[in-house]
Amino acid sequence: MGSARRGIYLRVFGDGKEAISNGEVLCSFTEAHRIEGERARWSVKGAKLFGNGPETLREVTMLGHDLAVSEGFWTCGKDGQNIPVGVGCPTVKIAKITVSRTEIG
């Protein structure tokens, strides 16, 4: 968080959806925090990240060395067909992306 003066720290992934046809993604997070003055100030409930996958990747300005992989059971599916998948990512700083919230607490 030291390089981000203002923003949202999306810490724990909830679930997501994607449209392969146009690259649009939607991800929800079960833990997120508002960053003010380089510090996490308060929790953001119901944080959702919206964007276009390829465009969002162009906005990545920093990539951490702290890869973490979830030990939970995750699946990806469509029309009742599901396949197990892994979920993991290092800390990533994205210069510009749309994040919405339903409640700040």
Biopython code that builds the backbone (N, CA, C, O; Angstrom):
import numpy as np
from Bio.PDB.StructureBuilder import StructureBuilder

atoms = [
    (1, "MET", "N", (0.810, -1.195, 0.000)),
    (1, "MET", "CA", (0.000, 0.000, 0.000)),
    (1, "MET", "C", (0.848, 1.250, 0.000)),
    (1, "MET", "O", (0.333, 2.339, -0.255)),
    (2, "GLY", "N", (2.134, 1.125, 0.279)),
    (2, "GLY", "CA", (2.985, 2.296, 0.389)),
    (2, "GLY", "C", (3.046, 3.159, -0.852)),
    (2, "GLY", "O", (3.275, 4.364, -0.741)),
    (3, "SER", "N", (2.850, 2.592, -2.028)),
    (3, "SER", "CA", (2.926, 3.398, -3.242)),
    (3, "SER", "C", (1.560, 3.934, -3.674)),
    (3, "SER", "O", (1.482, 4.734, -4.606)),
    (4, "ALA", "N", (0.499, 3.510, -3.019)),
    (4, "ALA", "CA", (-0.854, 3.980, -3.359)),
    (4, "ALA", "C", (-1.303, 4.996, -2.320)),
    (4, "ALA", "O", (-1.477, 4.655, -1.150)),
    (5, "ARG", "N", (-1.487, 6.219, -2.735)),
    (5, "ARG", "CA", (-1.910, 7.275, -1.818)),
    (5, "ARG", "C", (-3.421, 7.253, -1.598)),
    (5, "ARG", "O", (-3.908, 7.680, -0.552)),
    (6, "ARG", "N", (-4.153, 6.755, -2.583)),
    (6, "ARG", "CA", (-5.609, 6.726, -2.525)),
    (6, "ARG", "C", (-6.099, 5.585, -3.396)),
    (6, "ARG", "O", (-5.576, 5.381, -4.491)),
    (7, "GLY", "N", (-7.094, 4.836, -2.932)),
    (7, "GLY", "CA", (-7.641, 3.764, -3.752)),
    (7, "GLY", "C", (-8.361, 2.727, -2.929)),
    (7, "GLY", "O", (-8.793, 2.997, -1.808)),
    (8, "ILE", "N", (-8.490, 1.539, -3.486)),
    (8, "ILE", "CA", (-9.143, 0.412, -2.817)),
    (8, "ILE", "C", (-8.166, -0.764, -2.818)),
    (8, "ILE", "O", (-7.583, -1.100, -3.849)),
    (9, "TYR", "N", (-7.998, -1.381, -1.655)),
    (9, "TYR", "CA", (-7.178, -2.582, -1.525)),
    (9, "TYR", "C", (-8.134, -3.767, -1.485)),
    (9, "TYR", "O", (-8.806, -3.996, -0.480)),
    (10, "LEU", "N", (-8.191, -4.519, -2.581)),
    (10, "LEU", "CA", (-9.065, -5.681, -2.696)),
    (10, "LEU", "C", (-8.288, -6.888, -2.202)),
    (10, "LEU", "O", (-7.406, -7.389, -2.899)),
    (11, "ARG", "N", (-8.608, -7.354, -1.013)),
    (11, "ARG", "CA", (-7.768, -8.344, -0.346)),
    (11, "ARG", "C", (-8.224, -9.788, -0.526)),
    (11, "ARG", "O", (-7.389, -10.654, -0.789)),
    (12, "VAL", "N", (-9.532, -10.084, -0.393)),
    (12, "VAL", "CA", (-9.999, -11.467, -0.452)),
    (12, "VAL", "C", (-11.072, -11.597, -1.533)),
    (12, "VAL", "O", (-12.137, -10.983, -1.458)),
    (13, "PHE", "N", (-10.760, -12.412, -2.534)),
    (13, "PHE", "CA", (-11.635, -12.656, -3.687)),
    (13, "PHE", "C", (-12.867, -13.440, -3.265)),
    (13, "PHE", "O", (-12.767, -14.364, -2.457)),
    (14, "GLY", "N", (-14.037, -13.080, -3.805)),
    (14, "GLY", "CA", (-15.269, -13.805, -3.529)),
    (14, "GLY", "C", (-15.644, -14.713, -4.679)),
    (14, "GLY", "O", (-15.607, -15.937, -4.547)),
    (15, "ASP", "N", (-16.003, -14.125, -5.804)),
    (15, "ASP", "CA", (-16.310, -14.897, -7.009)),
    (15, "ASP", "C", (-16.218, -13.962, -8.206)),
    (15, "ASP", "O", (-15.983, -12.763, -8.056)),
    (16, "GLY", "N", (-16.404, -14.519, -9.384)),
    (16, "GLY", "CA", (-16.291, -13.688, -10.575)),
    (16, "GLY", "C", (-17.001, -14.274, -11.766)),
    (16, "GLY", "O", (-17.387, -15.443, -11.783)),
    (17, "LYS", "N", (-17.164, -13.425, -12.766)),
    (17, "LYS", "CA", (-17.778, -13.821, -14.026)),
    (17, "LYS", "C", (-17.013, -13.145, -15.155)),
    (17, "LYS", "O", (-16.414, -12.085, -14.972)),
    (18, "GLU", "N", (-17.044, -13.767, -16.305)),
    (18, "GLU", "CA", (-16.407, -13.164, -17.468)),
    (18, "GLU", "C", (-17.227, -13.450, -18.715)),
    (18, "GLU", "O", (-17.938, -14.451, -18.796)),
    (19, "ALA", "N", (-17.113, -12.564, -19.671)),
    (19, "ALA", "CA", (-17.730, -12.751, -20.986)),
    (19, "ALA", "C", (-16.585, -12.908, -21.980)),
    (19, "ALA", "O", (-15.939, -11.929, -22.354)),
    (20, "ILE", "N", (-16.340, -14.133, -22.400)),
    (20, "ILE", "CA", (-15.224, -14.405, -23.303)),
    (20, "ILE", "C", (-15.369, -13.629, -24.608)),
    (20, "ILE", "O", (-14.371, -13.239, -25.213)),
    (21, "SER", "N", (-16.596, -13.406, -25.037)),
    (21, "SER", "CA", (-16.829, -12.744, -26.328)),
    (21, "SER", "C", (-16.302, -11.317, -26.379)),
    (21, "SER", "O", (-15.854, -10.865, -27.432)),
    (22, "ASN", "N", (-16.349, -10.586, -25.235)),
    (22, "ASN", "CA", (-15.901, -9.194, -25.278)),
    (22, "ASN", "C", (-14.856, -8.852, -24.212)),
    (22, "ASN", "O", (-14.409, -7.707, -24.141)),
    (23, "GLY", "N", (-14.456, -9.827, -23.379)),
    (23, "GLY", "CA", (-13.411, -9.604, -22.390)),
    (23, "GLY", "C", (-13.857, -8.941, -21.105)),
    (23, "GLY", "O", (-13.025, -8.638, -20.250)),
    (24, "GLU", "N", (-15.159, -8.706, -20.948)),
    (24, "GLU", "CA", (-15.644, -8.047, -19.740)),
    (24, "GLU", "C", (-15.574, -8.991, -18.544)),
    (24, "GLU", "O", (-15.862, -10.181, -18.665)),
    (25, "VAL", "N", (-15.185, -8.446, -17.377)),
    (25, "VAL", "CA", (-15.083, -9.235, -16.155)),
    (25, "VAL", "C", (-15.800, -8.525, -15.013)),
    (25, "VAL", "O", (-15.918, -7.299, -15.000)),
    (26, "LEU", "N", (-16.272, -9.312, -14.059)),
    (26, "LEU", "CA", (-16.877, -8.828, -12.832)),
    (26, "LEU", "C", (-16.357, -9.716, -11.719)),
    (26, "LEU", "O", (-16.506, -10.937, -11.785)),
    (27, "CYS", "N", (-15.754, -9.132, -10.704)),
    (27, "CYS", "CA", (-15.237, -9.888, -9.566)),
    (27, "CYS", "C", (-15.766, -9.252, -8.294)),
    (27, "CYS", "O", (-15.766, -8.028, -8.161)),
    (28, "SER", "N", (-16.216, -10.079, -7.358)),
    (28, "SER", "CA", (-16.621, -9.557, -6.060)),
    (28, "SER", "C", (-15.579, -9.963, -5.029)),
    (28, "SER", "O", (-14.872, -10.956, -5.198)),
    (29, "PHE", "N", (-15.495, -9.181, -3.965)),
    (29, "PHE", "CA", (-14.493, -9.392, -2.930)),
    (29, "PHE", "C", (-15.160, -9.437, -1.569)),
    (29, "PHE", "O", (-16.040, -8.631, -1.269)),
    (30, "THR", "N", (-14.731, -10.392, -0.741)),
    (30, "THR", "CA", (-15.285, -10.524, 0.600)),
    (30, "THR", "C", (-14.532, -9.660, 1.607)),
    (30, "THR", "O", (-15.011, -9.440, 2.719)),
    (31, "GLU", "N", (-13.354, -9.168, 1.221)),
    (31, "GLU", "CA", (-12.614, -8.239, 2.073)),
    (31, "GLU", "C", (-11.955, -7.191, 1.203)),
    (31, "GLU", "O", (-11.191, -7.510, 0.292)),
    (32, "ALA", "N", (-12.259, -5.935, 1.495)),
    (32, "ALA", "CA", (-11.677, -4.807, 0.763)),
    (32, "ALA", "C", (-11.544, -3.631, 1.726)),
    (32, "ALA", "O", (-12.314, -3.509, 2.679)),
    (33, "HIS", "N", (-10.557, -2.763, 1.468)),
    (33, "HIS", "CA", (-10.306, -1.630, 2.348)),
    (33, "HIS", "C", (-10.035, -0.380, 1.519)),
    (33, "HIS", "O", (-9.391, -0.447, 0.472)),
    (34, "ARG", "N", (-10.522, 0.740, 1.987)),
    (34, "ARG", "CA", (-10.275, 2.032, 1.352)),
    (34, "ARG", "C", (-8.903, 2.526, 1.776)),
    (34, "ARG", "O", (-8.589, 2.518, 2.967)),
    (35, "ILE", "N", (-8.077, 2.958, 0.825)),
    (35, "ILE", "CA", (-6.743, 3.497, 1.107)),
    (35, "ILE", "C", (-6.817, 5.016, 1.053)),
    (35, "ILE", "O", (-7.292, 5.587, 0.071)),
    (36, "GLU", "N", (-6.348, 5.664, 2.106)),
    (36, "GLU", "CA", (-6.229, 7.123, 2.167)),
    (36, "GLU", "C", (-4.873, 7.429, 2.771)),
    (36, "GLU", "O", (-4.552, 6.916, 3.843)),
    (37, "GLY", "N", (-4.079, 8.243, 2.121)),
    (37, "GLY", "CA", (-2.769, 8.612, 2.660)),
    (37, "GLY", "C", (-1.855, 7.414, 2.855)),
    (37, "GLY", "O", (-1.132, 7.343, 3.848)),
    (38, "GLU", "N", (-1.879, 6.478, 1.924)),
    (38, "GLU", "CA", (-1.020, 5.286, 1.910)),
    (38, "GLU", "C", (-1.358, 4.262, 2.996)),
    (38, "GLU", "O", (-0.572, 3.342, 3.223)),
    (39, "ARG", "N", (-2.503, 4.394, 3.673)),
    (39, "ARG", "CA", (-2.884, 3.439, 4.719)),
    (39, "ARG", "C", (-4.323, 2.980, 4.499)),
    (39, "ARG", "O", (-5.164, 3.742, 4.025)),
    (40, "ALA", "N", (-4.592, 1.719, 4.852)),
    (40, "ALA", "CA", (-5.963, 1.203, 4.800)),
    (40, "ALA", "C", (-6.737, 1.875, 5.933)),
    (40, "ALA", "O", (-6.388, 1.736, 7.105)),
    (41, "ARG", "N", (-7.783, 2.598, 5.571)),
    (41, "ARG", "CA", (-8.503, 3.396, 6.566)),
    (41, "ARG", "C", (-9.779, 2.730, 7.071)),
    (41, "ARG", "O", (-10.044, 2.750, 8.273)),
    (42, "TRP", "N", (-10.573, 2.142, 6.181)),
    (42, "TRP", "CA", (-11.810, 1.499, 6.617)),
    (42, "TRP", "C", (-12.216, 0.415, 5.644)),
    (42, "TRP", "O", (-11.778, 0.397, 4.494)),
    (43, "SER", "N", (-13.061, -0.491, 6.117)),
    (43, "SER", "CA", (-13.526, -1.607, 5.290)),
    (43, "SER", "C", (-14.548, -1.139, 4.279)),
    (43, "SER", "O", (-15.321, -0.216, 4.536)),
    (44, "VAL", "N", (-14.543, -1.778, 3.140)),
    (44, "VAL", "CA", (-15.543, -1.534, 2.105)),
    (44, "VAL", "C", (-16.308, -2.839, 1.927)),
    (44, "VAL", "O", (-15.723, -3.854, 1.549)),
    (45, "LYS", "N", (-17.600, -2.821, 2.194)),
    (45, "LYS", "CA", (-18.432, -4.014, 2.070)),
    (45, "LYS", "C", (-19.034, -4.069, 0.675)),
    (45, "LYS", "O", (-19.426, -3.040, 0.126)),
    (46, "GLY", "N", (-19.110, -5.255, 0.103)),
    (46, "GLY", "CA", (-19.752, -5.422, -1.202)),
    (46, "GLY", "C", (-18.954, -4.869, -2.363)),
    (46, "GLY", "O", (-19.541, -4.454, -3.362)),
    (47, "ALA", "N", (-17.627, -4.848, -2.266)),
    (47, "ALA", "CA", (-16.799, -4.308, -3.352)),
    (47, "ALA", "C", (-16.856, -5.219, -4.566)),
    (47, "ALA", "O", (-16.711, -6.437, -4.452)),
    (48, "LYS", "N", (-17.067, -4.618, -5.724)),
    (48, "LYS", "CA", (-17.085, -5.341, -6.987)),
    (48, "LYS", "C", (-16.187, -4.618, -7.976)),
    (48, "LYS", "O", (-16.242, -3.395, -8.105)),
    (49, "LEU", "N", (-15.372, -5.377, -8.663)),
    (49, "LEU", "CA", (-14.455, -4.848, -9.660)),
    (49, "LEU", "C", (-15.059, -5.124, -11.039)),
    (49, "LEU", "O", (-15.423, -6.261, -11.342)),
    (50, "PHE", "N", (-15.165, -4.101, -11.861)),
    (50, "PHE", "CA", (-15.687, -4.222, -13.220)),
    (50, "PHE", "C", (-14.604, -3.814, -14.199)),
    (50, "PHE", "O", (-13.836, -2.896, -13.911)),
    (51, "GLY", "N", (-14.521, -4.463, -15.335)),
    (51, "GLY", "CA", (-13.561, -4.024, -16.336)),
    (51, "GLY", "C", (-13.474, -4.961, -17.509)),
    (51, "GLY", "O", (-14.195, -5.954, -17.610)),
    (52, "ASN", "N", (-12.575, -4.613, -18.382)),
    (52, "ASN", "CA", (-12.274, -5.424, -19.547)),
    (52, "ASN", "C", (-10.899, -6.035, -19.287)),
    (52, "ASN", "O", (-9.939, -5.307, -19.036)),
    (53, "GLY", "N", (-10.795, -7.361, -19.344)),
    (53, "GLY", "CA", (-9.556, -8.055, -18.998)),
    (53, "GLY", "C", (-8.319, -7.519, -19.689)),
    (53, "GLY", "O", (-7.378, -7.114, -19.006)),
    (54, "PRO", "N", (-8.276, -7.497, -21.030)),
    (54, "PRO", "CA", (-7.082, -6.991, -21.716)),
    (54, "PRO", "C", (-6.784, -5.524, -21.400)),
    (54, "PRO", "O", (-5.619, -5.156, -21.249)),
    (55, "GLU", "N", (-7.816, -4.681, -21.299)),
    (55, "GLU", "CA", (-7.588, -3.268, -20.975)),
    (55, "GLU", "C", (-7.047, -3.110, -19.558)),
    (55, "GLU", "O", (-6.163, -2.289, -19.315)),
    (56, "THR", "N", (-7.577, -3.898, -18.624)),
    (56, "THR", "CA", (-7.118, -3.841, -17.240)),
    (56, "THR", "C", (-5.663, -4.254, -17.131)),
    (56, "THR", "O", (-4.905, -3.635, -16.385)),
    (57, "LEU", "N", (-5.257, -5.276, -17.850)),
    (57, "LEU", "CA", (-3.854, -5.703, -17.819)),
    (57, "LEU", "C", (-2.919, -4.594, -18.283)),
    (57, "LEU", "O", (-1.782, -4.513, -17.817)),
    (58, "ARG", "N", (-3.377, -3.739, -19.193)),
    (58, "ARG", "CA", (-2.553, -2.608, -19.642)),
    (58, "ARG", "C", (-2.407, -1.543, -18.553)),
    (58, "ARG", "O", (-1.505, -0.708, -18.623)),
    (59, "GLU", "N", (-3.280, -1.565, -17.555)),
    (59, "GLU", "CA", (-3.239, -0.585, -16.462)),
    (59, "GLU", "C", (-2.410, -1.050, -15.267)),
    (59, "GLU", "O", (-2.267, -0.308, -14.295)),
    (60, "VAL", "N", (-1.859, -2.269, -15.322)),
    (60, "VAL", "CA", (-1.021, -2.768, -14.222)),
    (60, "VAL", "C", (0.285, -1.980, -14.196)),
    (60, "VAL", "O", (1.009, -1.915, -15.190)),
    (61, "THR", "N", (0.574, -1.376, -13.028)),
    (61, "THR", "CA", (1.797, -0.572, -12.897)),
    (61, "THR", "C", (2.822, -1.222, -11.974)),
    (61, "THR", "O", (4.005, -0.886, -12.036)),
    (62, "MET", "N", (2.385, -2.151, -11.115)),
    (62, "MET", "CA", (3.303, -2.852, -10.217)),
    (62, "MET", "C", (2.792, -4.265, -9.984)),
    (62, "MET", "O", (1.587, -4.515, -9.998)),
    (63, "LEU", "N", (3.727, -5.185, -9.770)),
    (63, "LEU", "CA", (3.406, -6.586, -9.523)),
    (63, "LEU", "C", (4.269, -7.074, -8.371)),
    (63, "LEU", "O", (5.493, -6.954, -8.416)),
    (64, "GLY", "N", (3.635, -7.626, -7.333)),
    (64, "GLY", "CA", (4.356, -8.077, -6.148)),
    (64, "GLY", "C", (5.003, -9.444, -6.339)),
    (64, "GLY", "O", (4.802, -10.118, -7.349)),
    (65, "HIS", "N", (5.783, -9.827, -5.338)),
    (65, "HIS", "CA", (6.450, -11.136, -5.312)),
    (65, "HIS", "C", (5.801, -12.032, -4.262)),
    (65, "HIS", "O", (6.442, -12.940, -3.733)),
    (66, "ASP", "N", (4.527, -11.775, -3.960)),
    (66, "ASP", "CA", (3.856, -12.456, -2.853)),
    (66, "ASP", "C", (2.697, -13.340, -3.321)),
    (66, "ASP", "O", (1.605, -13.293, -2.755)),
    (67, "LEU", "N", (2.940, -14.130, -4.338)),
    (67, "LEU", "CA", (1.899, -15.006, -4.868)),
    (67, "LEU", "C", (1.256, -15.824, -3.757)),
    (67, "LEU", "O", (1.946, -16.470, -2.969)),
    (68, "ALA", "N", (-0.068, -15.791, -3.702)),
    (68, "ALA", "CA", (-0.826, -16.603, -2.747)),
    (68, "ALA", "C", (-1.904, -17.349, -3.523)),
    (68, "ALA", "O", (-2.591, -16.767, -4.363)),
    (69, "VAL", "N", (-2.045, -18.638, -3.237)),
    (69, "VAL", "CA", (-3.042, -19.471, -3.902)),
    (69, "VAL", "C", (-4.041, -19.938, -2.856)),
    (69, "VAL", "O", (-3.652, -20.417, -1.791)),
    (70, "SER", "N", (-5.323, -19.800, -3.156)),
    (70, "SER", "CA", (-6.374, -20.206, -2.231)),
    (70, "SER", "C", (-6.386, -21.713, -2.051)),
    (70, "SER", "O", (-6.186, -22.469, -3.002)),
    (71, "GLU", "N", (-6.621, -22.136, -0.825)),
    (71, "GLU", "CA", (-6.748, -23.562, -0.544)),
    (71, "GLU", "C", (-8.199, -24.013, -0.642)),
    (71, "GLU", "O", (-8.495, -25.192, -0.450)),
    (72, "GLY", "N", (-9.107, -23.083, -0.941)),
    (72, "GLY", "CA", (-10.530, -23.413, -1.050)),
    (72, "GLY", "C", (-10.836, -24.205, -2.311)),
    (72, "GLY", "O", (-9.969, -24.415, -3.159)),
    (73, "PHE", "N", (-12.075, -24.635, -2.415)),
    (73, "PHE", "CA", (-12.536, -25.381, -3.587)),
    (73, "PHE", "C", (-13.261, -24.417, -4.507)),
    (73, "PHE", "O", (-14.287, -23.851, -4.130)),
    (74, "TRP", "N", (-12.740, -24.226, -5.706)),
    (74, "TRP", "CA", (-13.301, -23.286, -6.670)),
    (74, "TRP", "C", (-13.670, -24.036, -7.943)),
    (74, "TRP", "O", (-13.020, -25.015, -8.310)),
    (75, "THR", "N", (-14.714, -23.571, -8.608)),
    (75, "THR", "CA", (-15.098, -24.151, -9.891)),
    (75, "THR", "C", (-15.389, -23.040, -10.884)),
    (75, "THR", "O", (-15.703, -21.910, -10.509)),
    (76, "CYS", "N", (-15.280, -23.381, -12.134)),
    (76, "CYS", "CA", (-15.641, -22.496, -13.226)),
    (76, "CYS", "C", (-16.647, -23.277, -14.067)),
    (76, "CYS", "O", (-16.431, -24.450, -14.374)),
    (77, "GLY", "N", (-17.737, -22.627, -14.434)),
    (77, "GLY", "CA", (-18.722, -23.397, -15.173)),
    (77, "GLY", "C", (-19.700, -22.548, -15.967)),
    (77, "GLY", "O", (-19.770, -21.327, -15.833)),
    (78, "LYS", "N", (-20.446, -23.254, -16.797)),
    (78, "LYS", "CA", (-21.478, -22.630, -17.611)),
    (78, "LYS", "C", (-22.497, -23.707, -17.971)),
    (78, "LYS", "O", (-22.137, -24.844, -18.278)),
    (79, "ASP", "N", (-23.761, -23.336, -17.929)),
    (79, "ASP", "CA", (-24.847, -24.242, -18.298)),
    (79, "ASP", "C", (-24.775, -25.565, -17.554)),
    (79, "ASP", "O", (-24.988, -26.624, -18.145)),
    (80, "GLY", "N", (-24.477, -25.512, -16.256)),
    (80, "GLY", "CA", (-24.447, -26.720, -15.447)),
    (80, "GLY", "C", (-23.188, -27.559, -15.578)),
    (80, "GLY", "O", (-23.076, -28.602, -14.935)),
    (81, "GLN", "N", (-22.252, -27.130, -16.387)),
    (81, "GLN", "CA", (-20.987, -27.853, -16.544)),
    (81, "GLN", "C", (-19.925, -27.115, -15.735)),
    (81, "GLN", "O", (-19.671, -25.934, -15.972)),
    (82, "ASN", "N", (-19.304, -27.808, -14.781)),
    (82, "ASN", "CA", (-18.312, -27.196, -13.905)),
    (82, "ASN", "C", (-17.007, -27.966, -13.941)),
    (82, "ASN", "O", (-16.981, -29.182, -14.133)),
    (83, "ILE", "N", (-15.929, -27.228, -13.751)),
    (83, "ILE", "CA", (-14.601, -27.829, -13.693)),
    (83, "ILE", "C", (-13.833, -27.168, -12.541)),
    (83, "ILE", "O", (-13.931, -25.955, -12.357)),
    (84, "PRO", "N", (-13.072, -27.946, -11.767)),
    (84, "PRO", "CA", (-12.286, -27.354, -10.682)),
    (84, "PRO", "C", (-11.196, -26.435, -11.234)),
    (84, "PRO", "O", (-10.571, -26.736, -12.250)),
    (85, "VAL", "N", (-10.982, -25.324, -10.558)),
    (85, "VAL", "CA", (-9.938, -24.377, -10.952)),
    (85, "VAL", "C", (-9.196, -23.899, -9.714)),
    (85, "VAL", "O", (-9.691, -24.036, -8.595)),
    (86, "GLY", "N", (-8.026, -23.346, -9.910)),
    (86, "GLY", "CA", (-7.259, -22.732, -8.840)),
    (86, "GLY", "C", (-7.449, -21.225, -8.875)),
    (86, "GLY", "O", (-7.718, -20.645, -9.927)),
    (87, "VAL", "N", (-7.306, -20.596, -7.712)),
    (87, "VAL", "CA", (-7.435, -19.149, -7.609)),
    (87, "VAL", "C", (-6.208, -18.630, -6.873)),
    (87, "VAL", "O", (-5.932, -19.047, -5.749)),
    (88, "GLY", "N", (-5.478, -17.727, -7.501)),
    (88, "GLY", "CA", (-4.316, -17.154, -6.856)),
    (88, "GLY", "C", (-3.785, -15.964, -7.626)),
    (88, "GLY", "O", (-4.008, -15.829, -8.829)),
    (89, "CYS", "N", (-3.071, -15.092, -6.902)),
    (89, "CYS", "CA", (-2.530, -13.895, -7.540)),
    (89, "CYS", "C", (-1.576, -13.215, -6.560)),
    (89, "CYS", "O", (-1.811, -13.252, -5.352)),
    (90, "PRO", "N", (-0.520, -12.604, -7.049)),
    (90, "PRO", "CA", (0.282, -11.743, -6.179)),
    (90, "PRO", "C", (-0.426, -10.394, -6.033)),
    (90, "PRO", "O", (-1.425, -10.144, -6.708)),
    (91, "THR", "N", (0.072, -9.546, -5.178)),
    (91, "THR", "CA", (-0.449, -8.189, -5.087)),
    (91, "THR", "C", (-0.184, -7.482, -6.414)),
    (91, "THR", "O", (0.919, -7.556, -6.956)),
    (92, "VAL", "N", (-1.199, -6.799, -6.930)),
    (92, "VAL", "CA", (-1.109, -6.103, -8.214)),
    (92, "VAL", "C", (-1.608, -4.679, -8.022)),
    (92, "VAL", "O", (-2.664, -4.467, -7.426)),
    (93, "LYS", "N", (-0.863, -3.706, -8.518)),
    (93, "LYS", "CA", (-1.313, -2.318, -8.490)),
    (93, "LYS", "C", (-1.836, -1.983, -9.878)),
    (93, "LYS", "O", (-1.122, -2.097, -10.874)),
    (94, "ILE", "N", (-3.106, -1.565, -9.924)),
    (94, "ILE", "CA", (-3.755, -1.215, -11.182)),
    (94, "ILE", "C", (-4.055, 0.274, -11.144)),
    (94, "ILE", "O", (-4.738, 0.743, -10.233)),
    (95, "ALA", "N", (-3.561, 1.017, -12.109)),
    (95, "ALA", "CA", (-3.684, 2.475, -12.111)),
    (95, "ALA", "C", (-5.129, 2.947, -12.256)),
    (95, "ALA", "O", (-5.514, 3.955, -11.664)),
    (96, "LYS", "N", (-5.929, 2.226, -13.041)),
    (96, "LYS", "CA", (-7.287, 2.696, -13.311)),
    (96, "LYS", "C", (-8.201, 1.504, -13.559)),
    (96, "LYS", "O", (-7.949, 0.690, -14.448)),
    (97, "ILE", "N", (-9.272, 1.410, -12.760)),
    (97, "ILE", "CA", (-10.284, 0.366, -12.937)),
    (97, "ILE", "C", (-11.536, 0.803, -12.186)),
    (97, "ILE", "O", (-11.457, 1.622, -11.270)),
    (98, "THR", "N", (-12.671, 0.272, -12.561)),
    (98, "THR", "CA", (-13.929, 0.627, -11.908)),
    (98, "THR", "C", (-14.203, -0.330, -10.757)),
    (98, "THR", "O", (-14.216, -1.548, -10.936)),
    (99, "VAL", "N", (-14.422, 0.232, -9.580)),
    (99, "VAL", "CA", (-14.800, -0.538, -8.383)),
    (99, "VAL", "C", (-16.054, 0.101, -7.824)),
    (99, "VAL", "O", (-16.105, 1.314, -7.622)),
    (100, "SER", "N", (-17.074, -0.721, -7.573)),
    (100, "SER", "CA", (-18.285, -0.195, -6.947)),
    (100, "SER", "C", (-18.448, -0.821, -5.579)),
    (100, "SER", "O", (-17.806, -1.827, -5.274)),
    (101, "ARG", "N", (-19.277, -0.252, -4.772)),
    (101, "ARG", "CA", (-19.529, -0.786, -3.441)),
    (101, "ARG", "C", (-21.004, -0.604, -3.116)),
    (101, "ARG", "O", (-21.684, 0.253, -3.681)),
    (102, "THR", "N", (-21.478, -1.427, -2.198)),
    (102, "THR", "CA", (-22.848, -1.269, -1.749)),
    (102, "THR", "C", (-22.903, -0.653, -0.358)),
    (102, "THR", "O", (-23.929, -0.096, 0.031)),
    (103, "GLU", "N", (-21.811, -0.746, 0.396)),
    (103, "GLU", "CA", (-21.810, -0.208, 1.743)),
    (103, "GLU", "C", (-20.375, 0.017, 2.206)),
    (103, "GLU", "O", (-19.502, -0.812, 1.949)),
    (104, "ILE", "N", (-20.132, 1.118, 2.878)),
    (104, "ILE", "CA", (-18.819, 1.351, 3.495)),
    (104, "ILE", "C", (-19.016, 1.236, 4.991)),
    (104, "ILE", "O", (-19.932, 1.841, 5.549)),
    (105, "GLY", "N", (-18.156, 0.456, 5.651)),
    (105, "GLY", "CA", (-18.339, 0.261, 7.093)),
    (105, "GLY", "C", (-17.039, 0.109, 7.805)),
    (105, "GLY", "O", (-17.020, -0.063, 9.024)),
]
sb = StructureBuilder()
sb.init_structure("model")
sb.init_model(0)
sb.init_chain("A")
sb.init_seg("    ")
for serial, (resi, resn, name, xyz) in enumerate(atoms, 1):
    if name == "N":
        sb.init_residue(resn, " ", resi, " ")
    sb.init_atom(name, np.array(xyz, "f"), 0.0, 1.0, " ", f" {name:<3s}", serial, name[0])
structure = sb.get_structure()
